[in-house]
Amino acid sequence: MGSWLNSDGLYIKYGPTETVTSKAGEYADANYYGSDHFVEIDFSYSDLSAFGTNTIMSDTVVIPGGARITKTEIYVHTAFTSSGSATLTYGLIRTDRSTELDYDGFDATIAKGSLTLGATVAGDGALVNTTLANDGLLTVTAGTANFDTGRGKIRIFWYMP
């Protein structure tokens, strides 16, 4: 039913929105490179707001300030299609939910032609191979046009130096 950002900076939900399950999670893998983590977010074209609008993909999965981003990728489960020339961009917004950290920091304007069934698209944005200055929530944006179909997973790999 509603939500707000309280004076402590915590995003609070109440009513039916409080119990919605998340499509995202964080994993730690001590056997991978010692202290590596990755965030995985399952998303569909229908999860995205109208093109040109940044969509926060999870209210609970935060990539912390100080994290060193080692790589990002999108794995496509169902091909993304569009009657227009839709593109996909993903990055971060600060946890205040209004200040851009870098909306295209993981990858900008991935063409729908690259988002085919079974494809893995590596991120090459400015935040890859850098250390985050602030906590961030993942945003995904459809550009130019809306998508008509498509489903995939975004993975962001990071560690704390």
C-alpha positions as CSV (number, residue, x, y, z in Angstrom):
1,M,0.0,0.0,0.0
2,G,2.8,2.4,0.7
3,S,6.3,3.2,1.6
4,W,8.6,6.0,2.7
5,L,12.2,6.8,3.5
6,N,12.4,7.4,7.3
7,S,14.7,9.9,9.1
8,D,17.4,7.1,9.5
9,G,17.5,6.6,5.7
10,L,15.7,3.3,5.9
11,Y,13.2,2.4,3.2
12,I,10.0,1.3,5.0
13,K,7.2,-0.6,3.4
14,Y,3.8,-1.3,4.9
15,G,0.6,-3.1,3.9
16,P,0.7,-5.6,1.0
17,T,4.0,-4.2,-0.4
18,E,5.8,-5.3,2.8
19,T,5.4,-9.0,2.0
20,V,6.4,-9.0,-1.7
21,T,9.2,-11.5,-2.3
22,S,12.4,-10.4,-3.8
23,K,13.8,-11.5,-7.2
24,A,17.3,-10.7,-6.0
25,G,19.9,-12.0,-3.6
26,E,23.5,-11.7,-2.5
27,Y,25.9,-14.6,-2.3
28,A,29.3,-15.0,-0.8
29,D,31.8,-17.5,-2.1
30,A,34.8,-18.0,0.2
31,N,36.1,-20.6,-2.2
32,Y,36.0,-18.4,-5.3
33,Y,38.6,-15.8,-4.6
34,G,38.5,-15.6,-0.8
35,S,36.0,-12.9,-0.1
36,D,34.1,-12.5,-3.3
37,H,30.4,-11.8,-3.4
38,F,27.9,-11.6,-6.2
39,V,24.5,-10.2,-6.5
40,E,22.0,-11.9,-8.8
41,I,18.8,-10.3,-9.9
42,D,16.2,-12.1,-12.0
43,F,14.2,-9.7,-14.1
44,S,11.7,-9.6,-16.9
45,Y,10.7,-6.9,-19.4
46,S,7.5,-6.5,-17.4
47,D,9.5,-5.4,-14.3
48,L,10.8,-2.4,-16.1
49,S,9.1,1.0,-16.0
50,A,8.3,2.9,-19.2
51,F,11.3,3.5,-21.4
52,G,13.6,6.3,-20.1
53,T,12.7,5.6,-16.5
54,N,15.2,4.0,-14.1
55,T,13.7,1.1,-12.3
56,I,15.1,0.0,-8.9
57,M,15.3,-3.8,-9.1
58,S,15.5,-4.6,-5.4
59,D,14.7,-2.7,-2.2
60,T,16.8,-5.0,-0.1
61,V,20.0,-5.9,-2.0
62,V,22.6,-3.2,-1.5
63,I,26.1,-3.1,-3.0
64,P,28.1,-1.4,-0.2
65,G,30.3,1.6,-0.6
66,G,34.0,0.4,-0.6
67,A,33.1,-2.7,-2.7
68,R,35.4,-3.3,-5.7
69,I,33.3,-4.3,-8.7
70,T,35.2,-7.0,-10.6
71,K,32.7,-7.8,-13.4
72,T,29.0,-7.7,-14.3
73,E,27.0,-9.7,-16.8
74,I,23.5,-10.3,-18.1
75,Y,22.4,-13.8,-18.9
76,V,19.4,-14.0,-21.2
77,H,16.8,-16.7,-20.4
78,T,14.2,-15.4,-22.9
79,A,15.2,-13.2,-25.8
80,F,14.3,-9.5,-25.5
81,T,12.2,-8.1,-28.3
82,S,10.7,-4.8,-29.0
83,S,8.7,-3.2,-31.8
84,G,11.1,-0.3,-31.6
85,S,14.9,-0.1,-31.1
86,A,14.9,-0.8,-27.4
87,T,18.1,-0.8,-25.4
88,L,19.0,-1.8,-21.9
89,T,21.1,0.1,-19.4
90,Y,22.0,-0.8,-15.8
91,G,23.8,0.8,-13.0
92,L,23.3,2.2,-9.5
93,I,21.3,4.7,-7.5
94,R,22.2,5.7,-3.9
95,T,20.1,4.2,-1.1
96,D,18.3,7.6,-0.7
97,R,16.5,6.4,-3.9
98,S,16.9,9.8,-5.6
99,T,20.6,10.5,-6.1
100,E,22.3,8.9,-9.1
101,L,25.5,6.9,-8.3
102,D,25.9,6.0,-12.0
103,Y,22.8,4.9,-13.9
104,D,24.8,3.4,-16.7
105,G,27.8,2.5,-14.6
106,F,27.7,-1.3,-15.4
107,D,26.6,-1.0,-19.1
108,A,24.9,1.5,-21.3
109,T,22.6,1.0,-24.3
110,I,22.8,-2.7,-24.9
111,A,21.0,-3.2,-28.1
112,K,18.1,-5.7,-28.2
113,G,20.0,-7.6,-30.9
114,S,22.6,-8.5,-28.2
115,L,19.9,-9.8,-25.8
116,T,19.2,-13.1,-27.6
117,L,18.3,-16.5,-26.0
118,G,21.3,-17.9,-24.1
119,A,23.5,-14.8,-24.6
120,T,25.8,-13.6,-21.9
121,V,26.6,-9.9,-22.2
122,A,29.5,-8.6,-20.2
123,G,29.2,-5.2,-18.6
124,D,31.8,-2.6,-19.7
125,G,30.6,0.5,-17.9
126,A,32.6,3.0,-15.8
127,L,31.9,1.2,-12.5
128,V,33.4,-2.1,-13.6
129,N,36.9,-2.5,-12.1
130,T,36.4,0.4,-9.7
131,T,35.6,0.8,-6.0
132,L,32.3,2.3,-5.1
133,A,32.3,5.5,-3.1
134,N,28.7,5.0,-1.8
135,D,26.1,2.2,-1.2
136,G,24.0,1.5,-4.2
137,L,20.8,-0.1,-5.4
138,L,20.7,-1.7,-8.9
139,T,18.7,0.2,-11.5
140,V,17.7,-1.0,-15.0
141,T,16.4,1.2,-17.7
142,A,14.8,0.5,-21.1
143,G,15.9,3.1,-23.5
144,T,14.4,4.4,-26.8
145,A,11.4,2.0,-26.6
146,N,9.8,-0.5,-24.3
147,F,10.5,-4.2,-24.5
148,D,7.7,-6.6,-25.6
149,T,9.3,-9.8,-24.3
150,G,12.5,-10.9,-22.4
151,R,13.8,-12.3,-19.2
152,G,17.3,-12.6,-17.8
153,K,19.6,-12.5,-14.8
154,I,22.0,-9.7,-13.9
155,R,25.1,-10.7,-11.9
156,I,27.4,-8.2,-10.2
157,F,30.6,-9.6,-8.8
158,W,32.5,-7.7,-6.1
159,Y,34.7,-7.9,-3.1
160,M,35.8,-5.7,-0.2
161,P,39.5,-4.8,-0.5
